[in-house]
Amino acid sequence: IGPDLWTMENELDKLGAYADGELVEQETVAAIVSSAQDAKVWDLTDAIVAGDDRKALTAMRRLLNEGEAAQMMLFMVVRQFRQLALVKDLRERGARPDEVARASGVPAFRLGAVGAIASRFAWPALREAYERILEADLSVKRGLSDDESALQLLVHELCAMAPKGGARPAYSR
């Protein structure tokens, strides 16, 4: 949840109502707290931008087995690359950190990590990633492949394109 105390209070209230006086276990938190669900999706997007094909596919399969929709995962991958492109562009233009955070939708506490990842991606690689994302989306909409197959192929392609040798993303947990 990060520093958002209002969200933390809401999630604790939700857990308390669900538990109804019973002991709250880690599995309950993972099932009920929305940020815990988001963290699972971040496992996928972190692995993709790090180029870790095996970890990304494992995260994708786990999410699918837990009932997450492939289209939701595709949306989160798009969001990740959109944020990388916006942060890269705004930093190159000399924008202040608060402007970058506001325009990109990246929380200030994650801006440094997202910026480090964005700086590892060259513009041609980001454009290619967007082209692959569009191809995956269109292949589903045209009935050429199902959601899960298109997502799996996209994960492979994006992992192969990720810059190698940089630090692993560390902003999602």
C-alpha positions, -999 to 999 in steps of 0.1 A, spaced: 0 0 0 30 23 6 25 55 25 -12 58 17 -27 56 52 -63 61 40 -60 30 18 -44 11 46 -72 19 70 -98 8 44 -80 -25 37 -77 -32 75 -115 -24 79 -122 -48 50 -100 -75 66 -117 -70 100 -152 -73 85 -142 -104 66 -125 -121 95 -154 -114 119 -132 -118 150 -112 -147 137 -74 -148 133 -63 -132 100 -38 -155 81 -15 -145 53 -38 -163 28 -67 -141 39 -47 -109 33 -36 -121 -1 -72 -129 -11 -89 -98 3 -64 -69 1 -64 -53 -33 -28 -43 -31 -18 -79 -25 -35 -87 -58 -17 -58 -75 16 -71 -62 10 -104 -80 5 -86 -113 36 -66 -106 55 -99 -104 46 -103 -140 54 -68 -152 86 -67 -132 98 -99 -147 89 -87 -183 109 -55 -180 138 -74 -164 138 -99 -193 132 -128 -170 111 -150 -193 108 -179 -168 97 -157 -139 72 -138 -161 56 -170 -175 54 -184 -139 37 -153 -127 13 -153 -157 3 -189 -151 -2 -183 -114 -24 -153 -122 -44 -173 -148 -48 -202 -123 -61 -177 -97 -88 -165 -121 -72 -133 -134 -82 -124 -169 -56 -124 -196 -70 -91 -208 -64 -75 -174 -28 -87 -175 -24 -73 -210 -38 -40 -197 -12 -40 -169 16 -47 -193 4 -18 -215 3 4 -184 39 -6 -174 53 3 -209 32 35 -210 47 46 -177 82 38 -188 78 58 -220 63 88 -202 89 88 -175 117 85 -201 103 113 -222 96 137 -193 130 132 -178 147 138 -211 127 170 -214 140 181 -180 107 179 -161 108 182 -123 102 149 -104 68 160 -92 57 168 -128 70 134 -140 51 116 -112 19 135 -119 20 131 -157 30 95 -157 8 83 -128 39 68 -111 39 74 -73 68 96 -62 82 68 -40 86 46 -71 98 73 -95 135 66 -91 131 29 -98 108 34 -128 132 60 -141 162 36 -138 143 10 -158 131 36 -184 167 48 -189 178 12 -198 152 11 -227 161 28 -259 134 45 -278 134 20 -306 129 -8 -281 99 10 -265 84 16 -299 89 -21 -308 73 -31 -275 42 -10 -283 40 -26 -318 41 -61 -302 14 -51 -277 -8 -38 -305 -2 -70 -326 -12 -91 -296 -44 -71 -290 -54 -72 -326 -48 -109 -330 -73 -115 -302 -98 -90 -316 -95 -105 -351 -100 -140 -337 -66 -152 -348 -56 -162 -312 -72 -165 -278 -64 -141 -250 -41 -165 -231 -21 -175 -262 -16 -140 -273 -5 -129 -238 20 -158 -236 35 -150 -269 37 -113 -260 54 -121 -227 81 -141 -246 86 -113 -271 88 -85 -245 112 -105 -223 134 -111 -253 135 -74 -260 143 -62 -225 177 -46 -220 201 -70 -203 225 -63 -175 207 -36 -156 193 -38 -121 161 -57 -115 130 -37 -109 125 -33 -71 96 -10 -69 66 -33 -67 70 -48 -33 
